[in-house]
């Protein structure tokens, strides 16, 4: 499972795809999804869109 820091920073510097080369799928808890995607979109952070797209593409999975 990943926390928000690595996802945010890798997305910001354009290296999140590197993570997907290392791992087939990244698991994140709902709290990380809320922090990164929900709050991030509310605050206008571009990394939120990148991470949301990775979730849609099944590269990141949100776990309860």
mmCIF file as Biopython writes it, N, C-alpha, C and O atoms, coordinates in Angstrom:
data_model
#
loop_
_atom_site.group_PDB
_atom_site.id
_atom_site.type_symbol
_atom_site.label_atom_id
_atom_site.label_alt_id
_atom_site.label_comp_id
_atom_site.label_asym_id
_atom_site.label_entity_id
_atom_site.label_seq_id
_atom_site.pdbx_PDB_ins_code
_atom_site.Cartn_x
_atom_site.Cartn_y
_atom_site.Cartn_z
_atom_site.occupancy
_atom_site.B_iso_or_equiv
_atom_site.auth_seq_id
_atom_site.auth_asym_id
_atom_site.pdbx_PDB_model_num
ATOM 1   N N  . UNK A ? 1  ? 0.840   -1.181 0.000   1.0 0.0 1  A 1 
ATOM 2   C CA . UNK A ? 1  ? 0.000   0.000  0.000   1.0 0.0 1  A 1 
ATOM 3   C C  . UNK A ? 1  ? 0.881   1.239  0.000   1.0 0.0 1  A 1 
ATOM 4   O O  . UNK A ? 1  ? 1.977   1.254  0.560   1.0 0.0 1  A 1 
ATOM 5   N N  . UNK A ? 2  ? 0.379   2.247  -0.629  1.0 0.0 2  A 1 
ATOM 6   C CA . UNK A ? 2  ? 1.122   3.498  -0.703  1.0 0.0 2  A 1 
ATOM 7   C C  . UNK A ? 2  ? 0.416   4.582  0.089   1.0 0.0 2  A 1 
ATOM 8   O O  . UNK A ? 2  ? -0.805  4.571  0.240   1.0 0.0 2  A 1 
ATOM 9   N N  . UNK A ? 3  ? 1.206   5.518  0.591   1.0 0.0 3  A 1 
ATOM 10  C CA . UNK A ? 3  ? 0.602   6.705  1.189   1.0 0.0 3  A 1 
ATOM 11  C C  . UNK A ? 3  ? 0.610   7.824  0.153   1.0 0.0 3  A 1 
ATOM 12  O O  . UNK A ? 3  ? 1.026   7.611  -0.986  1.0 0.0 3  A 1 
ATOM 13  N N  . UNK A ? 4  ? 0.163   8.986  0.531   1.0 0.0 4  A 1 
ATOM 14  C CA . UNK A ? 4  ? -0.031  10.054 -0.451  1.0 0.0 4  A 1 
ATOM 15  C C  . UNK A ? 4  ? 1.261   10.687 -0.956  1.0 0.0 4  A 1 
ATOM 16  O O  . UNK A ? 4  ? 1.330   11.087 -2.118  1.0 0.0 4  A 1 
ATOM 17  N N  . UNK A ? 5  ? 2.273   10.786 -0.120  1.0 0.0 5  A 1 
ATOM 18  C CA . UNK A ? 5  ? 3.501   11.499 -0.488  1.0 0.0 5  A 1 
ATOM 19  C C  . UNK A ? 5  ? 4.148   11.037 -1.774  1.0 0.0 5  A 1 
ATOM 20  O O  . UNK A ? 5  ? 4.344   11.848 -2.679  1.0 0.0 5  A 1 
ATOM 21  N N  . UNK A ? 6  ? 4.490   9.752  -1.893  1.0 0.0 6  A 1 
ATOM 22  C CA . UNK A ? 6  ? 5.135   9.310  -3.137  1.0 0.0 6  A 1 
ATOM 23  C C  . UNK A ? 6  ? 4.262   9.524  -4.377  1.0 0.0 6  A 1 
ATOM 24  O O  . UNK A ? 6  ? 4.772   9.897  -5.433  1.0 0.0 6  A 1 
ATOM 25  N N  . UNK A ? 7  ? 2.979   9.295  -4.259  1.0 0.0 7  A 1 
ATOM 26  C CA . UNK A ? 7  ? 2.085   9.483  -5.415  1.0 0.0 7  A 1 
ATOM 27  C C  . UNK A ? 7  ? 2.066   10.937 -5.862  1.0 0.0 7  A 1 
ATOM 28  O O  . UNK A ? 7  ? 2.192   11.232 -7.051  1.0 0.0 7  A 1 
ATOM 29  N N  . UNK A ? 8  ? 1.907   11.844 -4.905  1.0 0.0 8  A 1 
ATOM 30  C CA . UNK A ? 8  ? 1.842   13.271 -5.221  1.0 0.0 8  A 1 
ATOM 31  C C  . UNK A ? 8  ? 3.145   13.741 -5.856  1.0 0.0 8  A 1 
ATOM 32  O O  . UNK A ? 8  ? 3.128   14.398 -6.897  1.0 0.0 8  A 1 
ATOM 33  N N  . UNK A ? 9  ? 4.271   13.408 -5.236  1.0 0.0 9  A 1 
ATOM 34  C CA . UNK A ? 9  ? 5.557   13.898 -5.730  1.0 0.0 9  A 1 
ATOM 35  C C  . UNK A ? 9  ? 5.920   13.300 -7.090  1.0 0.0 9  A 1 
ATOM 36  O O  . UNK A ? 9  ? 6.415   14.013 -7.963  1.0 0.0 9  A 1 
ATOM 37  N N  . UNK A ? 10 ? 5.682   12.016 -7.280  1.0 0.0 10 A 1 
ATOM 38  C CA . UNK A ? 10 ? 5.983   11.407 -8.580  1.0 0.0 10 A 1 
ATOM 39  C C  . UNK A ? 10 ? 5.081   11.962 -9.675  1.0 0.0 10 A 1 
ATOM 40  O O  . UNK A ? 10 ? 5.530   12.171 -10.802 1.0 0.0 10 A 1 
ATOM 41  N N  . UNK A ? 11 ? 3.817   12.200 -9.354  1.0 0.0 11 A 1 
ATOM 42  C CA . UNK A ? 11 ? 2.909   12.792 -10.344 1.0 0.0 11 A 1 
ATOM 43  C C  . UNK A ? 11 ? 3.349   14.216 -10.688 1.0 0.0 11 A 1 
ATOM 44  O O  . UNK A ? 11 ? 3.304   14.617 -11.851 1.0 0.0 11 A 1 
ATOM 45  N N  . UNK A ? 12 ? 3.771   14.974 -9.683  1.0 0.0 12 A 1 
ATOM 46  C CA . UNK A ? 12 ? 4.191   16.364 -9.915  1.0 0.0 12 A 1 
ATOM 47  C C  . UNK A ? 12 ? 5.413   16.479 -10.805 1.0 0.0 12 A 1 
ATOM 48  O O  . UNK A ? 12 ? 5.530   17.432 -11.576 1.0 0.0 12 A 1 
ATOM 49  N N  . UNK A ? 13 ? 6.319   15.529 -10.712 1.0 0.0 13 A 1 
ATOM 50  C CA . UNK A ? 13 ? 7.541   15.608 -11.527 1.0 0.0 13 A 1 
ATOM 51  C C  . UNK A ? 13 ? 7.467   14.744 -12.792 1.0 0.0 13 A 1 
ATOM 52  O O  . UNK A ? 13 ? 8.456   14.591 -13.509 1.0 0.0 13 A 1 
ATOM 53  N N  . UNK A ? 14 ? 6.287   14.185 -13.051 1.0 0.0 14 A 1 
ATOM 54  C CA . UNK A ? 14 ? 6.079   13.421 -14.281 1.0 0.0 14 A 1 
ATOM 55  C C  . UNK A ? 14 ? 6.693   12.034 -14.284 1.0 0.0 14 A 1 
ATOM 56  O O  . UNK A ? 14 ? 6.977   11.482 -15.347 1.0 0.0 14 A 1 
ATOM 57  N N  . UNK A ? 15 ? 6.900   11.462 -13.098 1.0 0.0 15 A 1 
ATOM 58  C CA . UNK A ? 15 ? 7.535   10.152 -13.017 1.0 0.0 15 A 1 
ATOM 59  C C  . UNK A ? 15 ? 6.639   9.055  -12.452 1.0 0.0 15 A 1 
ATOM 60  O O  . UNK A ? 15 ? 7.137   7.997  -12.067 1.0 0.0 15 A 1 
ATOM 61  N N  . UNK A ? 16 ? 5.342   9.284  -12.394 1.0 0.0 16 A 1 
ATOM 62  C CA . UNK A ? 16 ? 4.466   8.274  -11.809 1.0 0.0 16 A 1 
ATOM 63  C C  . UNK A ? 16 ? 4.468   6.988  -12.628 1.0 0.0 16 A 1 
ATOM 64  O O  . UNK A ? 16 ? 4.273   5.906  -12.074 1.0 0.0 16 A 1 
ATOM 65  N N  . UNK A ? 17 ? 4.684   7.087  -13.938 1.0 0.0 17 A 1 
ATOM 66  C CA . UNK A ? 17 ? 4.746   5.876  -14.774 1.0 0.0 17 A 1 
ATOM 67  C C  . UNK A ? 17 ? 5.901   4.968  -14.367 1.0 0.0 17 A 1 
ATOM 68  O O  . UNK A ? 17 ? 5.830   3.753  -14.552 1.0 0.0 17 A 1 
ATOM 69  N N  . UNK A ? 18 ? 6.954   5.544  -13.820 1.0 0.0 18 A 1 
ATOM 70  C CA . UNK A ? 18 ? 8.074   4.751  -13.312 1.0 0.0 18 A 1 
ATOM 71  C C  . UNK A ? 18 ? 7.594   3.777  -12.242 1.0 0.0 18 A 1 
ATOM 72  O O  . UNK A ? 18 ? 8.053   2.636  -12.180 1.0 0.0 18 A 1 
ATOM 73  N N  . UNK A ? 19 ? 6.680   4.227  -11.409 1.0 0.0 19 A 1 
ATOM 74  C CA . UNK A ? 19 ? 6.115   3.387  -10.351 1.0 0.0 19 A 1 
ATOM 75  C C  . UNK A ? 19 ? 5.382   2.194  -10.952 1.0 0.0 19 A 1 
ATOM 76  O O  . UNK A ? 19 ? 5.449   1.085  -10.423 1.0 0.0 19 A 1 
ATOM 77  N N  . UNK A ? 20 ? 4.681   2.426  -12.059 1.0 0.0 20 A 1 
ATOM 78  C CA . UNK A ? 20 ? 3.909   1.354  -12.693 1.0 0.0 20 A 1 
ATOM 79  C C  . UNK A ? 20 ? 4.804   0.358  -13.430 1.0 0.0 20 A 1 
ATOM 80  O O  . UNK A ? 20 ? 4.376   -0.758 -13.726 1.0 0.0 20 A 1 
ATOM 81  N N  . UNK A ? 21 ? 6.024   0.747  -13.721 1.0 0.0 21 A 1 
ATOM 82  C CA . UNK A ? 21 ? 6.978   -0.200 -14.307 1.0 0.0 21 A 1 
ATOM 83  C C  . UNK A ? 21 ? 7.528   -1.139 -13.241 1.0 0.0 21 A 1 
ATOM 84  O O  . UNK A ? 21 ? 7.910   -2.272 -13.535 1.0 0.0 21 A 1 
ATOM 85  N N  . UNK A ? 22 ? 7.564   -0.659 -12.006 1.0 0.0 22 A 1 
ATOM 86  C CA . UNK A ? 22 ? 8.061   -1.468 -10.896 1.0 0.0 22 A 1 
ATOM 87  C C  . UNK A ? 22 ? 7.001   -2.396 -10.319 1.0 0.0 22 A 1 
ATOM 88  O O  . UNK A ? 22 ? 7.309   -3.501 -9.873  1.0 0.0 22 A 1 
ATOM 89  N N  . UNK A ? 23 ? 5.747   -1.940 -10.331 1.0 0.0 23 A 1 
ATOM 90  C CA . UNK A ? 23 ? 4.651   -2.686 -9.720  1.0 0.0 23 A 1 
ATOM 91  C C  . UNK A ? 23 ? 3.487   -2.809 -10.687 1.0 0.0 23 A 1 
ATOM 92  O O  . UNK A ? 23 ? 3.166   -1.862 -11.405 1.0 0.0 23 A 1 
ATOM 93  N N  . UNK A ? 24 ? 2.850   -3.985 -10.707 1.0 0.0 24 A 1 
ATOM 94  C CA . UNK A ? 24 ? 1.692   -4.182 -11.582 1.0 0.0 24 A 1 
ATOM 95  C C  . UNK A ? 24 ? 0.525   -3.299 -11.176 1.0 0.0 24 A 1 
ATOM 96  O O  . UNK A ? 24 ? -0.172  -2.745 -12.026 1.0 0.0 24 A 1 
ATOM 97  N N  . UNK A ? 25 ? 0.318   -3.170 -9.882  1.0 0.0 25 A 1 
ATOM 98  C CA . UNK A ? 25 ? -0.785  -2.362 -9.374  1.0 0.0 25 A 1 
ATOM 99  C C  . UNK A ? 25 ? -0.385  -1.777 -8.033  1.0 0.0 25 A 1 
ATOM 100 O O  . UNK A ? 25 ? 0.263   -2.437 -7.221  1.0 0.0 25 A 1 
ATOM 101 N N  . UNK A ? 26 ? -0.775  -0.538 -7.811  1.0 0.0 26 A 1 
ATOM 102 C CA . UNK A ? 26 ? -0.528  0.152  -6.549  1.0 0.0 26 A 1 
ATOM 103 C C  . UNK A ? 26 ? -1.840  0.157  -5.764  1.0 0.0 26 A 1 
ATOM 104 O O  . UNK A ? 26 ? -2.893  0.491  -6.307  1.0 0.0 26 A 1 
ATOM 105 N N  . UNK A ? 27 ? -1.772  -0.207 -4.506  1.0 0.0 27 A 1 
ATOM 106 C CA . UNK A ? 27 ? -2.946  -0.192 -3.633  1.0 0.0 27 A 1 
ATOM 107 C C  . UNK A ? 27 ? -2.879  1.018  -2.711  1.0 0.0 27 A 1 
ATOM 108 O O  . UNK A ? 27 ? -1.840  1.304  -2.117  1.0 0.0 27 A 1 
ATOM 109 N N  . UNK A ? 28 ? -3.998  1.721  -2.600  1.0 0.0 28 A 1 
ATOM 110 C CA . UNK A ? 28 ? -4.071  2.846  -1.666  1.0 0.0 28 A 1 
ATOM 111 C C  . UNK A ? 28 ? -5.344  2.724  -0.838  1.0 0.0 28 A 1 
ATOM 112 O O  . UNK A ? 28 ? -6.366  2.253  -1.336  1.0 0.0 28 A 1 
ATOM 113 N N  . UNK A ? 29 ? -5.287  3.144  0.424   1.0 0.0 29 A 1 
ATOM 114 C CA . UNK A ? 29 ? -6.504  3.152  1.235   1.0 0.0 29 A 1 
ATOM 115 C C  . UNK A ? 29 ? -7.417  4.314  0.826   1.0 0.0 29 A 1 
ATOM 116 O O  . UNK A ? 29 ? -6.977  5.264  0.179   1.0 0.0 29 A 1 
ATOM 117 N N  . UNK A ? 30 ? -8.682  4.223  1.211   1.0 0.0 30 A 1 
ATOM 118 C CA . UNK A ? 30 ? -9.641  5.275  0.879   1.0 0.0 30 A 1 
ATOM 119 C C  . UNK A ? 30 ? -9.202  6.636  1.412   1.0 0.0 30 A 1 
ATOM 120 O O  . UNK A ? 30 ? -9.462  7.662  0.784   1.0 0.0 30 A 1 
ATOM 121 N N  . UNK A ? 31 ? -8.539  6.649  2.564   1.0 0.0 31 A 1 
ATOM 122 C CA . UNK A ? 31 ? -8.096  7.923  3.143   1.0 0.0 31 A 1 
ATOM 123 C C  . UNK A ? 31 ? -7.088  8.621  2.232   1.0 0.0 31 A 1 
ATOM 124 O O  . UNK A ? 31 ? -7.097  9.848  2.132   1.0 0.0 31 A 1 
ATOM 125 N N  . UNK A ? 32 ? -6.226  7.862  1.572   1.0 0.0 32 A 1 
ATOM 126 C CA . UNK A ? 32 ? -5.264  8.441  0.630   1.0 0.0 32 A 1 
ATOM 127 C C  . UNK A ? 32 ? -6.001  8.950  -0.603  1.0 0.0 32 A 1 
ATOM 128 O O  . UNK A ? 32 ? -5.691  10.029 -1.108  1.0 0.0 32 A 1 
ATOM 129 N N  . UNK A ? 33 ? -6.964  8.189  -1.086  1.0 0.0 33 A 1 
ATOM 130 C CA . UNK A ? 33 ? -7.781  8.636  -2.228  1.0 0.0 33 A 1 
ATOM 131 C C  . UNK A ? 33 ? -8.455  9.969  -1.895  1.0 0.0 33 A 1 
ATOM 132 O O  . UNK A ? 33 ? -8.433  10.904 -2.697  1.0 0.0 33 A 1 
ATOM 133 N N  . UNK A ? 34 ? -9.055  10.044 -0.704  1.0 0.0 34 A 1 
ATOM 134 C CA . UNK A ? 34 ? -9.733  11.280 -0.299  1.0 0.0 34 A 1 
ATOM 135 C C  . UNK A ? 34 ? -8.767  12.462 -0.247  1.0 0.0 34 A 1 
ATOM 136 O O  . UNK A ? 34 ? -9.085  13.562 -0.697  1.0 0.0 34 A 1 
ATOM 137 N N  . UNK A ? 35 ? -7.575  12.211 0.313   1.0 0.0 35 A 1 
ATOM 138 C CA . UNK A ? 35 ? -6.585  13.279 0.435   1.0 0.0 35 A 1 
ATOM 139 C C  . UNK A ? 35 ? -6.029  13.714 -0.905  1.0 0.0 35 A 1 
ATOM 140 O O  . UNK A ? 35 ? -5.931  14.908 -1.190  1.0 0.0 35 A 1 
ATOM 141 N N  . UNK A ? 36 ? -5.665  12.743 -1.727  1.0 0.0 36 A 1 
ATOM 142 C CA . UNK A ? 36 ? -4.974  13.051 -2.978  1.0 0.0 36 A 1 
ATOM 143 C C  . UNK A ? 36 ? -5.941  13.483 -4.081  1.0 0.0 36 A 1 
ATOM 144 O O  . UNK A ? 36 ? -5.715  14.501 -4.735  1.0 0.0 36 A 1 
ATOM 145 N N  . UNK A ? 37 ? -7.002  12.729 -4.289  1.0 0.0 37 A 1 
ATOM 146 C CA . UNK A ? 37 ? -7.890  13.007 -5.419  1.0 0.0 37 A 1 
ATOM 147 C C  . UNK A ? 37 ? -8.998  13.998 -5.036  1.0 0.0 37 A 1 
ATOM 148 O O  . UNK A ? 37 ? -9.134  15.045 -5.669  1.0 0.0 37 A 1 
ATOM 149 N N  . UNK A ? 38 ? -9.774  13.680 -4.026  1.0 0.0 38 A 1 
ATOM 150 C CA . UNK A ? 38 ? -10.911 14.540 -3.676  1.0 0.0 38 A 1 
ATOM 151 C C  . UNK A ? 38 ? -10.439 15.930 -3.243  1.0 0.0 38 A 1 
ATOM 152 O O  . UNK A ? 38 ? -10.829 16.933 -3.841  1.0 0.0 38 A 1 
ATOM 153 N N  . UNK A ? 39 ? -9.602  15.990 -2.205  1.0 0.0 39 A 1 
ATOM 154 C CA . UNK A ? 39 ? -9.098  17.290 -1.738  1.0 0.0 39 A 1 
ATOM 155 C C  . UNK A ? 39 ? -8.219  17.952 -2.781  1.0 0.0 39 A 1 
ATOM 156 O O  . UNK A ? 39 ? -8.271  19.167 -2.972  1.0 0.0 39 A 1 
ATOM 157 N N  . UNK A ? 40 ? -7.406  17.141 -3.458  1.0 0.0 40 A 1 
ATOM 158 C CA . UNK A ? 40 ? -6.520  17.692 -4.476  1.0 0.0 40 A 1 
ATOM 159 C C  . UNK A ? 40 ? -7.274  18.384 -5.598  1.0 0.0 40 A 1 
ATOM 160 O O  . UNK A ? 40 ? -6.875  19.461 -6.043  1.0 0.0 40 A 1 
ATOM 161 N N  . UNK A ? 41 ? -8.359  17.777 -6.058  1.0 0.0 41 A 1 
ATOM 162 C CA . UNK A ? 41 ? -9.173  18.400 -7.110  1.0 0.0 41 A 1 
ATOM 163 C C  . UNK A ? 41 ? -9.852  19.663 -6.600  1.0 0.0 41 A 1 
ATOM 164 O O  . UNK A ? 41 ? -9.953  20.659 -7.316  1.0 0.0 41 A 1 
ATOM 165 N N  . UNK A ? 42 ? -10.316 19.613 -5.349  1.0 0.0 42 A 1 
ATOM 166 C CA . UNK A ? 42 ? -10.945 20.802 -4.759  1.0 0.0 42 A 1 
ATOM 167 C C  . UNK A ? 42 ? -9.970  21.967 -4.706  1.0 0.0 42 A 1 
ATOM 168 O O  . UNK A ? 42 ? -10.364 23.121 -4.879  1.0 0.0 42 A 1 
ATOM 169 N N  . UNK A ? 43 ? -8.692  21.665 -4.467  1.0 0.0 43 A 1 
ATOM 170 C CA . UNK A ? 43 ? -7.665  22.694 -4.357  1.0 0.0 43 A 1 
ATOM 171 C C  . UNK A ? 43 ? -6.970  22.988 -5.684  1.0 0.0 43 A 1 
ATOM 172 O O  . UNK A ? 43 ? -6.073  23.828 -5.746  1.0 0.0 43 A 1 
ATOM 173 N N  . UNK A ? 44 ? -7.386  22.294 -6.749  1.0 0.0 44 A 1 
ATOM 174 C CA . UNK A ? 44 ? -6.866  22.566 -8.081  1.0 0.0 44 A 1 
ATOM 175 C C  . UNK A ? 44 ? -5.481  22.002 -8.373  1.0 0.0 44 A 1 
ATOM 176 O O  . UNK A ? 44 ? -4.765  22.537 -9.220  1.0 0.0 44 A 1 
ATOM 177 N N  . UNK A ? 45 ? -5.096  20.939 -7.690  1.0 0.0 45 A 1 
ATOM 178 C CA . UNK A ? 45 ? -3.778  20.329 -7.908  1.0 0.0 45 A 1 
ATOM 179 C C  . UNK A ? 45 ? -3.815  19.395 -9.119  1.0 0.0 45 A 1 
ATOM 180 O O  . UNK A ? 45 ? -4.682  18.527 -9.214  1.0 0.0 45 A 1 
ATOM 181 N N  . UNK A ? 46 ? -2.883  19.576 -10.030 1.0 0.0 46 A 1 
ATOM 182 C CA . UNK A ? 46 ? -2.857  18.768 -11.251 1.0 0.0 46 A 1 
ATOM 183 C C  . UNK A ? 46 ? -2.546  17.301 -10.977 1.0 0.0 46 A 1 
ATOM 184 O O  . UNK A ? 46 ? -2.980  16.427 -11.727 1.0 0.0 46 A 1 
ATOM 185 N N  . UNK A ? 47 ? -1.798  17.023 -9.908  1.0 0.0 47 A 1 
ATOM 186 C CA . UNK A ? 47 ? -1.487  15.636 -9.583  1.0 0.0 47 A 1 
ATOM 187 C C  . UNK A ? 47 ? -2.738  14.830 -9.271  1.0 0.0 47 A 1 
ATOM 188 O O  . UNK A ? 47 ? -2.754  13.616 -9.475  1.0 0.0 47 A 1 
ATOM 189 N N  . UNK A ? 48 ? -3.778  15.477 -8.783  1.0 0.0 48 A 1 
ATOM 190 C CA . UNK A ? 48 ? -5.036  14.789 -8.469  1.0 0.0 48 A 1 
ATOM 191 C C  . UNK A ? 48 ? -5.646  14.182 -9.731  1.0 0.0 48 A 1 
ATOM 192 O O  . UNK A ? 48 ? -6.160  13.064 -9.697  1.0 0.0 48 A 1 
ATOM 193 N N  . UNK A ? 49 ? -5.593  14.904 -10.830 1.0 0.0 49 A 1 
ATOM 194 C CA . UNK A ? 49 ? -6.137  14.427 -12.102 1.0 0.0 49 A 1 
ATOM 195 C C  . UNK A ? 49 ? -5.312  13.251 -12.617 1.0 0.0 49 A 1 
ATOM 196 O O  . UNK A ? 49 ? -5.867  12.267 -13.105 1.0 0.0 49 A 1 
ATOM 197 N N  . UNK A ? 50 ? -4.000  13.352 -12.508 1.0 0.0 50 A 1 
ATOM 198 C CA . UNK A ? 50 ? -3.107  12.284 -12.971 1.0 0.0 50 A 1 
ATOM 199 C C  . UNK A ? 50 ? -3.363  11.004 -12.189 1.0 0.0 50 A 1 
ATOM 200 O O  . UNK A ? 50 ? -3.439  9.921  -12.770 1.0 0.0 50 A 1 
ATOM 201 N N  . UNK A ? 51 ? -3.496  11.126 -10.884 1.0 0.0 51 A 1 
ATOM 202 C CA . UNK A ? 51 ? -3.722  9.952  -10.029 1.0 0.0 51 A 1 
ATOM 203 C C  . UNK A ? 51 ? -5.123  9.389  -10.248 1.0 0.0 51 A 1 
ATOM 204 O O  . UNK A ? 51 ? -5.305  8.172  -10.251 1.0 0.0 51 A 1 
ATOM 205 N N  . UNK A ? 52 ? -6.104  10.255 -10.429 1.0 0.0 52 A 1 
ATOM 206 C CA . UNK A ? 52 ? -7.460  9.790  -10.720 1.0 0.0 52 A 1 
ATOM 207 C C  . UNK A ? 52 ? -7.491  9.008  -12.033 1.0 0.0 52 A 1 
ATOM 208 O O  . UNK A ? 52 ? -8.196  8.005  -12.141 1.0 0.0 52 A 1 
ATOM 209 N N  . UNK A ? 53 ? -6.745  9.455  -13.013 1.0 0.0 53 A 1 
ATOM 210 C CA . UNK A ? 53 ? -6.670  8.753  -14.297 1.0 0.0 53 A 1 
ATOM 211 C C  . UNK A ? 53 ? -6.019  7.377  -14.121 1.0 0.0 53 A 1 
ATOM 212 O O  . UNK A ? 53 ? -6.458  6.401  -14.728 1.0 0.0 53 A 1 
ATOM 213 N N  . UNK A ? 54 ? -4.988  7.302  -13.300 1.0 0.0 54 A 1 
ATOM 214 C CA . UNK A ? 54 ? -4.329  6.014  -13.035 1.0 0.0 54 A 1 
ATOM 215 C C  . UNK A ? 54 ? -5.292  5.051  -12.346 1.0 0.0 54 A 1 
ATOM 216 O O  . UNK A ? 54 ? -5.240  3.845  -12.584 1.0 0.0 54 A 1 
ATOM 217 N N  . UNK A ? 55 ? -6.164  5.575  -11.500 1.0 0.0 55 A 1 
ATOM 218 C CA . UNK A ? 55 ? -7.183  4.742  -10.857 1.0 0.0 55 A 1 
ATOM 219 C C  . UNK A ? 55 ? -8.168  4.244  -11.913 1.0 0.0 55 A 1 
ATOM 220 O O  . UNK A ? 55 ? -8.541  3.071  -11.914 1.0 0.0 55 A 1 
ATOM 221 N N  . UNK A ? 56 ? -8.583  5.124  -12.800 1.0 0.0 56 A 1 
ATOM 222 C CA . UNK A ? 56 ? -9.503  4.740  -13.877 1.0 0.0 56 A 1 
ATOM 223 C C  . UNK A ? 56 ? -8.897  3.690  -14.801 1.0 0.0 56 A 1 
ATOM 224 O O  . UNK A ? 56 ? -9.605  2.840  -15.340 1.0 0.0 56 A 1 
ATOM 225 N N  . UNK A ? 57 ? -7.574  3.759  -14.978 1.0 0.0 57 A 1 
ATOM 226 C CA . UNK A ? 57 ? -6.873  2.807  -15.840 1.0 0.0 57 A 1 
ATOM 227 C C  . UNK A ? 57 ? -6.447  1.536  -15.105 1.0 0.0 57 A 1 
ATOM 228 O O  . UNK A ? 57 ? -5.693  0.724  -15.641 1.0 0.0 57 A 1 
ATOM 229 N N  . UNK A ? 58 ? -6.933  1.372  -13.881 1.0 0.0 58 A 1 
ATOM 230 C CA . UNK A ? 58 ? -6.652  0.189  -13.050 1.0 0.0 58 A 1 
ATOM 231 C C  . UNK A ? 58 ? -5.178  0.000  -12.719 1.0 0.0 58 A 1 
ATOM 232 O O  . UNK A ? 58 ? -4.739  -1.127 -12.488 1.0 0.0 58 A 1 
ATOM 233 N N  . UNK A ? 59 ? -4.421  1.061  -12.692 1.0 0.0 59 A 1 
ATOM 234 C CA . UNK A ? 59 ? -3.027  0.986  -12.261 1.0 0.0 59 A 1 
ATOM 235 C C  . UNK A ? 59 ? -2.910  1.233  -10.756 1.0 0.0 59 A 1 
ATOM 236 O O  . UNK A ? 59 ? -1.972  0.778  -10.102 1.0 0.0 59 A 1 
ATOM 237 N N  . UNK A ? 60 ? -3.884  1.963  -10.233 1.0 0.0 60 A 1 
ATOM 238 C CA . UNK A ? 60 ? -3.991  2.198  -8.789  1.0 0.0 60 A 1 
ATOM 239 C C  . UNK A ? 60 ? -5.358  1.686  -8.361  1.0 0.0 60 A 1 
ATOM 240 O O  . UNK A ? 60 ? -6.365  1.959  -9.014  1.0 0.0 60 A 1 
ATOM 241 N N  . UNK A ? 61 ? -5.388  0.943  -7.261  1.0 0.0 61 A 1 
ATOM 242 C CA . UNK A ? 61 ? -6.640  0.413  -6.737  1.0 0.0 61 A 1 
ATOM 243 C C  . UNK A ? 61 ? -6.884  0.948  -5.335  1.0 0.0 61 A 1 
ATOM 244 O O  . UNK A ? 61 ? -6.001  0.912  -4.478  1.0 0.0 61 A 1 
ATOM 245 N N  . UNK A ? 62 ? -8.097  1.446  -5.114  1.0 0.0 62 A 1 
ATOM 246 C CA . UNK A ? 62 ? -8.491  1.960  -3.807  1.0 0.0 62 A 1 
ATOM 247 C C  . UNK A ? 62 ? -9.088  0.815  -2.995  1.0 0.0 62 A 1 
ATOM 248 O O  . UNK A ? 62 ? -10.033 0.155  -3.426  1.0 0.0 62 A 1 
ATOM 249 N N  . UNK A ? 63 ? -8.520  0.594  -1.820  1.0 0.0 63 A 1 
ATOM 250 C CA . UNK A ? 63 ? -8.974  -0.492 -0.931  1.0 0.0 63 A 1 
ATOM 251 C C  . UNK A ? 63 ? -9.646  0.073  0.304   1.0 0.0 63 A 1 
ATOM 252 O O  . UNK A ? 63 ? -9.258  1.124  0.815   1.0 0.0 63 A 1 
ATOM 253 N N  . UNK A ? 64 ? -10.659 -0.638 0.776   1.0 0.0 64 A 1 
ATOM 254 C CA . UNK A ? 64 ? -11.333 -0.251 2.020   1.0 0.0 64 A 1 
ATOM 255 C C  . UNK A ? 64 ? -10.543 -0.708 3.210   1.0 0.0 64 A 1 
ATOM 256 O O  . UNK A ? 64 ? -10.950 -0.475 4.348   1.0 0.0 64 A 1 
#
